[in-house]
């Protein structure tokens, strides 16, 4: 898995399949593929969020993407690309998905409408290598679908008629501004915000016990998570995770930042 920290709910799913999870460090170019090759040569698949590493937000660079694809082709391994929010990139052009570069047919590409639309839609998708289509289809037929057919058809029309693209264009502009409002408000309170090119949450660096600070913030009515709660095995710098998508004005951002400062002040 990419990152000494990662989405906490996926680890029990992977481990339930009696698979060992090995965390790979992340730097400014995303997953350190070379480190993973050296330290875990027996790995058979890589699970990562290359658009925005969850939760740190760094994107996997194009050279690292090519390096990972070469590893998968050479080792006959699989890459599971979780593209959960690549639609929300606010600076520069987004890098192509790993799947679009997948000449060796080693990438299983997963996406969702939970972030781009709304979670209650409960709709996601998979794009699998051609040789695996029949096996995935056979497995899917044995499982019940929780998304009504009418919802699926309505969503398909929404996309085909261009409404989805217009929705994303509007939300990218809105979220970019909302992130800037909260980032500026936090910086005005003396907090350090980790730079990110996209995503729908931000990371704020803190010193000391970030779990304790997160608990204080929650008691004060703020939706904040400790970066340490997302870590897999290794210790690292502390941080607080928070969303900005519900920020409606600069004044609201300023008020929340002040409340956070008061809540975690020692």
C-alpha positions as CSV (number, residue, x, y, z in Angstrom):
1,X,0.0,0.0,0.0
2,X,1.2,3.5,-0.7
3,X,2.1,5.6,2.4
4,X,3.0,5.0,6.0
5,X,-0.5,6.4,6.4
6,X,-3.5,5.4,4.3
7,X,-7.3,5.0,4.3
8,X,-7.9,3.0,7.5
9,X,-11.0,1.1,6.4
10,X,-9.3,-0.7,3.5
11,X,-6.7,-2.5,5.7
12,X,-9.1,-4.9,7.4
13,X,-10.6,-5.8,4.0
14,X,-7.2,-6.7,2.6
15,X,-6.1,-8.5,5.7
16,X,-9.4,-10.5,5.8
17,X,-8.2,-12.1,2.6
18,X,-5.1,-13.3,4.5
19,X,-2.9,-10.9,2.6
20,X,0.0,-9.1,4.3
21,X,0.0,-5.3,4.1
22,X,3.3,-3.6,3.6
23,X,3.4,0.2,3.8
24,X,5.6,2.0,1.3
25,X,7.0,5.5,2.1
26,X,5.6,8.6,0.3
27,X,7.7,11.6,-0.7
28,X,7.1,14.6,-2.9
29,X,6.7,12.4,-5.9
30,X,4.2,10.0,-4.3
31,X,4.8,6.3,-3.5
32,X,8.6,5.5,-3.5
33,X,8.4,2.7,-6.0
34,X,12.1,1.9,-5.8
35,X,12.0,1.6,-2.0
36,X,9.1,-0.9,-2.3
37,X,11.0,-2.9,-4.9
38,X,14.1,-3.1,-2.7
39,X,12.3,-3.9,0.6
40,X,9.4,-6.0,-0.6
41,X,10.5,-7.9,-3.8
42,X,7.9,-10.6,-3.1
43,X,4.9,-8.2,-3.5
44,X,2.2,-9.4,-5.9
45,X,0.0,-6.2,-6.0
46,X,0.2,-2.5,-5.2
47,X,-2.8,-0.7,-3.9
48,X,-2.6,3.1,-4.2
49,X,-4.4,6.4,-4.7
50,X,-2.0,8.0,-7.3
51,X,-4.2,11.1,-8.0
52,X,-4.0,12.3,-4.4
53,X,-2.4,10.0,-1.8
54,X,-4.8,9.5,1.0
55,X,-4.5,11.4,3.3
56,X,-1.4,13.4,2.5
57,X,-2.7,14.6,-1.0
58,X,0.6,14.2,-3.0
59,X,0.2,13.0,-6.6
60,X,2.3,10.1,-8.0
61,X,4.7,11.7,-10.5
62,X,4.7,10.5,-14.2
63,X,8.2,8.8,-13.9
64,X,7.0,6.9,-10.8
65,X,3.8,5.9,-12.7
66,X,5.9,4.4,-15.5
67,X,8.2,2.8,-13.0
68,X,5.3,1.1,-11.2
69,X,3.8,-0.1,-14.5
70,X,7.2,-1.6,-15.5
71,X,7.4,-3.4,-12.1
72,X,3.9,-4.9,-12.6
73,X,4.7,-6.1,-16.1
74,X,8.1,-7.6,-15.1
75,X,6.7,-9.3,-11.9
76,X,3.4,-10.3,-13.4
77,X,1.8,-8.3,-10.5
78,X,-1.4,-6.2,-10.2
79,X,-1.9,-2.5,-9.6
80,X,-5.2,-1.5,-7.9
81,X,-5.7,2.2,-8.7
82,X,-8.2,3.8,-6.4
83,X,-9.2,7.0,-8.1
84,X,-11.5,8.4,-5.5
85,X,-11.3,12.2,-6.1
86,X,-9.0,13.0,-9.1
87,X,-11.8,15.3,-10.5
88,X,-10.8,17.9,-7.8
89,X,-7.4,19.2,-8.8
90,X,-7.0,23.0,-8.4
91,X,-3.6,23.8,-9.8
92,X,-2.1,22.6,-13.1
93,X,-3.3,19.8,-15.3
94,X,-4.1,16.4,-13.7
95,X,-1.7,13.6,-14.5
96,X,-3.1,10.7,-16.6
97,X,-4.5,7.8,-14.6
98,X,-2.3,4.8,-14.4
99,X,-5.0,2.9,-16.3
100,X,-4.6,5.2,-19.4
101,X,-0.9,4.2,-19.5
102,X,-1.6,0.5,-18.9
103,X,-0.3,-1.2,-22.1
104,X,0.7,-4.3,-20.2
105,X,-2.9,-4.7,-18.9
106,X,-1.9,-4.9,-15.2
107,X,-4.1,-2.1,-13.7
108,X,-7.5,-2.6,-12.0
109,X,-9.0,0.9,-12.0
110,X,-11.6,1.8,-9.4
111,X,-13.7,5.0,-9.1
112,X,-16.7,6.4,-7.2
113,X,-19.3,9.1,-7.4
114,X,-19.3,9.5,-3.6
115,X,-17.0,12.5,-3.7
116,X,-17.9,14.0,-7.1
117,X,-21.7,13.7,-6.5
118,X,-22.9,12.5,-3.0
119,X,-22.2,9.5,-0.8
120,X,-25.8,8.3,-0.7
121,X,-25.7,7.5,-4.4
122,X,-23.5,4.4,-3.4
123,X,-22.3,4.0,-7.0
124,X,-18.8,3.1,-8.0
125,X,-17.1,1.4,-11.0
126,X,-14.3,-0.8,-12.0
127,X,-12.3,-0.9,-15.3
128,X,-10.4,-4.2,-15.4
129,X,-7.9,-5.6,-17.9
130,X,-9.6,-7.3,-20.8
131,X,-8.5,-10.8,-19.9
132,X,-10.2,-10.4,-16.5
133,X,-13.6,-9.1,-17.6
134,X,-15.3,-12.5,-17.8
135,X,-14.1,-13.5,-14.3
136,X,-15.1,-10.2,-12.8
137,X,-18.5,-10.4,-14.5
138,X,-19.1,-13.9,-13.2
139,X,-18.2,-12.8,-9.6
140,X,-20.5,-9.7,-9.9
141,X,-23.4,-11.8,-11.0
142,X,-23.3,-13.7,-7.7
143,X,-23.6,-10.6,-5.6
144,X,-26.6,-8.3,-5.1
145,X,-26.5,-4.8,-6.5
146,X,-27.4,-2.1,-3.9
147,X,-27.9,0.6,-6.6
148,X,-31.4,0.6,-8.2
149,X,-31.4,0.3,-12.0
150,X,-33.3,3.6,-12.3
151,X,-30.6,5.4,-10.4
152,X,-27.9,3.9,-12.7
153,X,-29.8,4.9,-15.8
154,X,-30.4,8.4,-14.5
155,X,-26.7,8.8,-13.7
156,X,-25.8,7.6,-17.2
157,X,-28.1,10.2,-18.8
158,X,-26.7,12.8,-16.5
159,X,-23.2,12.0,-17.8
160,X,-24.1,11.6,-21.5
161,X,-26.0,14.9,-21.7
162,X,-23.0,16.8,-20.3
163,X,-24.5,17.7,-16.9
164,X,-21.8,15.8,-15.0
165,X,-18.9,17.8,-16.7
166,X,-20.7,21.1,-16.0
167,X,-21.2,20.0,-12.4
168,X,-17.5,19.2,-11.9
169,X,-16.4,22.5,-13.5
170,X,-18.6,24.4,-11.0
171,X,-17.6,22.3,-8.0
172,X,-13.8,22.6,-8.8
173,X,-14.1,26.3,-8.7
174,X,-16.2,26.3,-5.6
175,X,-13.9,23.9,-3.7
176,X,-10.8,25.7,-4.7
177,X,-12.1,28.9,-3.2
178,X,-13.4,27.1,0.0
179,X,-10.0,25.5,0.5
180,X,-8.3,28.9,0.1
181,X,-10.7,30.4,2.7
182,X,-9.9,27.8,5.3
183,X,-6.2,27.6,4.5
184,X,-5.8,31.4,4.9
185,X,-7.9,31.4,8.1
186,X,-5.7,28.6,9.6
187,X,-2.5,30.4,8.6
188,X,-3.8,33.6,10.2
189,X,-4.1,31.7,13.5
190,X,-0.4,30.5,13.1
191,X,-1.1,27.0,11.8
192,X,1.0,25.4,9.1
193,X,-1.0,23.9,6.2
194,X,0.6,21.3,3.9
195,X,0.5,22.4,0.3
196,X,-1.7,20.2,-2.0
197,X,-2.7,20.5,-5.6
198,X,-6.1,18.9,-5.1
199,X,-8.4,16.8,-3.0
200,X,-11.3,17.6,-0.7
201,X,-9.4,17.7,2.6
202,X,-6.4,19.4,3.9
203,X,-3.6,18.5,6.3
204,X,-2.4,20.8,9.1
205,X,0.9,20.1,10.8
206,X,1.0,20.0,14.6
207,X,3.6,19.2,17.2
208,X,2.9,17.0,20.1
209,X,0.2,14.3,20.4
210,X,-2.1,14.8,17.4
211,X,-4.6,12.3,18.8
212,X,-5.0,14.3,21.9
213,X,-5.4,17.5,19.9
214,X,-8.0,15.9,17.7
215,X,-10.0,14.8,20.7
216,X,-10.0,18.3,22.1
217,X,-11.2,19.6,18.7
218,X,-14.0,17.1,18.5
219,X,-15.1,17.9,22.0
220,X,-15.3,21.5,20.8
221,X,-17.7,20.4,18.0
222,X,-15.1,20.4,15.2
223,X,-14.8,17.5,12.7
224,X,-11.1,16.9,12.9
225,X,-9.1,13.6,12.6
226,X,-5.6,12.8,13.8
227,X,-3.1,11.9,11.1
228,X,-1.7,9.2,13.5
229,X,-5.1,7.4,13.3
230,X,-4.4,6.9,9.5
231,X,-0.9,5.5,10.0
232,X,-0.3,1.8,9.3
233,X,2.7,0.8,11.4
234,X,5.3,3.5,11.5
235,X,5.5,6.7,13.6
236,X,5.8,10.1,11.9
237,X,5.0,13.7,12.1
238,X,1.7,14.6,13.7
239,X,-1.1,16.3,11.8
240,X,-4.8,17.1,11.8
241,X,-7.0,16.3,8.8
242,X,-10.1,18.3,8.0
243,X,-12.5,18.9,5.2
244,X,-13.2,22.3,3.7
245,X,-16.1,21.5,1.3
246,X,-18.8,22.8,3.7
247,X,-17.1,26.2,4.2
248,X,-19.6,28.8,3.0
249,X,-17.7,32.1,3.5
250,X,-14.4,33.6,4.7
251,X,-16.1,34.6,7.9
252,X,-17.1,31.0,8.6
253,X,-13.6,29.8,7.9
254,X,-12.2,32.5,10.3
255,X,-14.6,31.4,13.0
256,X,-13.7,27.8,12.7
257,X,-10.0,28.5,12.7
258,X,-10.4,30.5,15.9
259,X,-12.4,27.7,17.5
260,X,-9.7,25.2,16.6
261,X,-7.0,27.4,18.0
262,X,-8.9,27.8,21.3
263,X,-9.6,24.1,21.5
264,X,-6.1,22.8,21.0
265,X,-4.2,25.6,22.8
266,X,-2.0,24.2,25.6
